[in-house]
Amino acid sequence: DAKTTQPPSMDCAEGRAANLPCNHSTISGNEYVYWYRQIHSQGPQYIIHGLKNNETNEMASLIITEDRKSSTLILPHATLRDTAVYYCIVRVEGTYKYIFGTGTRLKVLA
Amino acid sequence: DAGVIQSPRHEVTEMGQEVTLRCKPISGHNSLFWYRQTMMRGLELLIYFNNNVPIDDSGMPEDRFSAKMPNASFSTLKIQPSEPRDSAVYFCASSLASGFEQYFGPGTRLTVT
């Protein structure tokens, strides 16, 4: 199964960009990278996903390297409400399965 | 849209009792997932339904766990008999189709004493 590696924790000042890295060096050609976040005591929330090209939506931007071995989720102007655990997930090829790792605990500081 | 609805939000029960967790997926979604989250094991997929049919139940821990989806708008996860090690937060998620983004409910926090 494709595996992801994320730093366990990060801090970010409120109003600044939060850049969350993810390594997925074993990703295969047809696998998508998904990002979810989980705010304390809530269910995981979908943020964004991508295959090869960079993606942007109202929540975040996703930058995927050309070799697809890593990606970065960017929250352009972090707020206190963005404090959460962020999961980078590679969907197991040909299946519906997400393998949730331990994620990055982002703390946005006032 | 109300999102995925789960009930109850909290359940406290004694060991040996039967527990039933309920989920109403988002209308129009044809894929439904049950997950369990603990501090030790993180978020684990228990079972996946597509068009009301169980497709993969390999994550169900043991025979004490069972899940049903009698129609497109309702699913249950049952534990009988419950044990203290079943204590966890149980999430239900639905998606438009397998492979699409999943939308999670608020979860049911189960405590078995």
Chai-1 contact restraints between the chains, C-beta under 6 A:
chainA,res_idxA,chainB,res_idxB,connection_type,confidence,min_distance_angstrom,max_distance_angstrom,comment,restraint_id
A,G43,B,F91,contact,1.0,0.0,6.0,A-B,restraint_1
A,G43,B,F104,contact,1.0,0.0,6.0,A-B,restraint_2
A,G43,B,G105,contact,1.0,0.0,6.0,A-B,restraint_3
A,G43,B,P106,contact,1.0,0.0,6.0,A-B,restraint_4
A,G43,B,G107,contact,1.0,0.0,6.0,A-B,restraint_5
A,P44,B,F104,contact,1.0,0.0,6.0,A-B,restraint_6
A,Y46,B,E101,contact,1.0,0.0,6.0,A-B,restraint_7
A,Y96,B,Y48,contact,1.0,0.0,6.0,A-B,restraint_8
A,Y96,B,S98,contact,1.0,0.0,6.0,A-B,restraint_9
A,Y96,B,G99,contact,1.0,0.0,6.0,A-B,restraint_10
A,F100,B,G42,contact,1.0,0.0,6.0,A-B,restraint_11
A,F100,B,L43,contact,1.0,0.0,6.0,A-B,restraint_12
